[in-house]
Amino acid sequence: MYNFLKSVAKNIIPQKALIENEERFRKLLIPFYKGKDHQCNICETNLKSFAQLENGDLICPICGSISRARRLYKLLNEEFIKKDTIFLDFSPFRMLYKKWKKKNDLRYFATDFGSDFIADYRYDITNIDAEKETFDLIVCYHILEHIIDDKKAMSELHRVLKTGGKALIQTPFKDGEIYEDYSITTEEERLKHFGQEDHVRIYSVKGLESRLKEVGFNVVVRTFSKDDYYGFSQNEKVLICTK
């Protein structure tokens, strides 16, 4: 039902109006999904079910959060965000951006180099416009697979992170080795080889861990289990990097 209603809305409502009124439109779905079997930990709505996207991921129909956003929100709140944390967030999830912006005891720097995400800065991840040792916390989720010079980007993350600070990094993963081929440049071929039109590689967990260590990070790979109540996925991996 969710995918059908989304398709109908996109066909009859202009995109700008959809974006500007997303929260209002989503509230119309509450009677269809309200229940007691699940909860979105971001909008705190009790649900009878999450909606399933075409890729199998579970989305909260009321706030639009996908599973990795809900897990990240839980993880950051429980372990990483403290009073007066200076937090750099690349291409933030929309609902999390709104949450963090409301916190008076958090210095929040939301950045997106393009214009696809709500952000206050336009940092180039390969040349971040910030002094070294600036940030206590960095979130870099599903960014590095878009960056050709990923080692330069990783070096920049290491440079602007404070000693003792943490960077949480995640990308799509595959088994085996990193797969990259810079002769693949068209959107059609990138979709075929890397799974998305604007991706330039697919990392393995070990491969990404190795590259992060090469630029100076200490890395711990955390693997999280499934949680049906909150709609968290099975075997989700996050690389916790420390400087």
N, C-alpha and C positions, 0 to 999 in steps of 0.2 A: 504493500500500500504506500509506504513512504516514497519509494522510487517513482511510483506512478504519479503521486501528488506533486513531487518535485518536478517531474517532467512537464506536467500540466502547467504549473506555476511559471516555469521558465519560458514556456511557449506563449503565455498570455500576458505576462507582466514584464515590463522593461527591466533589464538587468540593474540599472541604477536604482530603480524603485525597490527591487528585491533586496539589494544590499543595504539600502538606507532603512528599510522596514523589516529586516530579517527577524528580529526578536518578536515584533508584533505578529508576523505571519506564523512564526513557530508556535506561539501561544495558542493558536487555533487548533493545534494538534493535541493539546492536553487531554481533551475528552476521549480521544482515541487510544492514548497510551498510558493514562493515569492508572496506577495499580500499586501493589505491595511487594511484588516479587523481585524488583531490582531498584537501584538508585543511582542517579548520576551524581557523583561527588562534587561536581563543579557547580551546577545549578541547583543541586539538592532536591530535584524532583523525584518522587517515588513513581516508579513505572511498572506496568505489567510486563513490558518487554522493551528492549532496545530495538531500533530499526536496523536491518541488515543491508549494507551497501552491496553493490554488484561485485566488489572484490572480496566480500565476506566479512569485512570489518563491521563492528557494531557502533552505530552512531546514536547519540542521544537526540531524539527528534525535537526536543524542546529547546536545547541550547546549541545543538550542532557539534558537540564535542565528539571526537573519535577516540578510540580506545587508548592510543598512546598519549593523547592529551590528558585524559583522566588519570592515567598512571603517573605521568610527569607531575601533575598537580599534587597528587598524593605524596610523591617522593620529595618534591621540593618543600612542601609544607612540613613534612615530618623530619627531614634531615638537613636541608641545605639553606633555607631562608631564615636568617636570624635578624635581629633588630639592626637597622642601618646597613644591611647588606647592599653593596653596589653590584648591580645585576645587569649583565649584558645578555640580551635575548635576540637571537637571529630569527627573522621571519616568524614572529610569534603567532600562536594559535589565537584567534580572535577573542574567544571567551576568556582565555588566560590573560591576554593583554588588558582587558577591562578589569579583571580581578586585581592584577598587580598595580595598575595605575591608581587604584583607590587606596592603596596602602600608604599611609603617611610616613611610616618608619622604614620604607624601602626606597632606595635610589635606583630607579628602573630605567634602563636604556634599551628601548625596543628599536630594532633596526631591520630594514629590508632594502636591499640594493635596487630592487625594481619597484613595482607599485602594486603587487598582488596582495600584500598584507598590510594591515594597519601598523604603522610604525612612526616614530618621531625622528629617526636618523636614517641616513643612507650610507652606511659604512660599506666599503669594499673589503671583504673578508681577507683579501690578499694584501691589503694596505690600510689597516684600520687607523682611522684618524683619532688616536688616543695615545696618551703617554704610556710608557711601559709601567707595569705593576699598578694598573688602574682599577681592575675589577676583582671583587671577591668571588663572583660566581658567573659562569658563562653557560648558556644553553645553546647548543648548536645541533639541532635536530633536522635531519634530512636536508642538509645543505651541501656537505662535502662531495656528494655524488654528482653535483652540478658544476663543480669547480675543476677546471683543467689542471691548474697548478695547485693541487691540493696540499702539497708539502709546504708551499709558501703560506697558504691559509693556516695550516696547523702551527707553523712557526709564529704567525701573527697572534693566534690565540694564546700561545705560550707566552709571548712577549707582553701582552696587555693584562694577563692574569697575575694577580698578586702571588707572591711566595706563600704557599699554604692554601691558596685558593683552589676551587674545584671547577672543572669544566665537564658538563654532561653532554656526551656525544652519541648520536644514533644515526644510522643510515639503513637503507635496505641491505640485507645480507644474503649471501649464497654460501654453499659449501665449497671447500677447496681453496683455490687461490683467487686473488683479485683479478677481475676481468676488465681490461681496458684496451682500447685500440683507437688511437687518435686519428686514424685515417677514416674513421666512421664519423661523418659530419652532418648528414641530413637527418631531419626529424624522423623520417620513415625508418631509416636504418638504426637510429638510436632507439626508437621504440622496439624494434625487432631484437636488438642485441642487449639493450640495457633495461628494457621494461618501461621506459618513459621517454618522450620526445626530447626532453632537455637534460637527460642524464648522460654523463660521459664515462661512467664505469659502474661496476657492481663490486662492492667490497665483500671480502670474507671477514669474519670477526677477527681472526688471527692476523690477516693482512692489515686491517685498519689499526689494530693494536700495535703492530710492529712499526707502522709509519708514525704513529703518535709518540712512541717511545724514542724514535730516531730524532725527534725535535726536542726531546728533553722531558716529556711527561712521564710520570709514574701512572700506570694504568691498571685498573681493576675492572674486569668484565663481570657485570652482575646479570644474572638470569632470573626472570620473574615468572611465577606460575599463573595459571588462569584463575580468574575470580568471576564467577557467573553473576554474582550480585551486582558488582560494579562494572561488569562488561569488560574486564581486562583480558587480554589475549594470552595464550599459552606460550611459554619460552621466549618472551620478549627480552631482548638484550639491550643493555645500556652500558656504555663505557664511561666509567668514572675516572677522570684524569686529574691528577694533583701535580701542582708545581712546587 
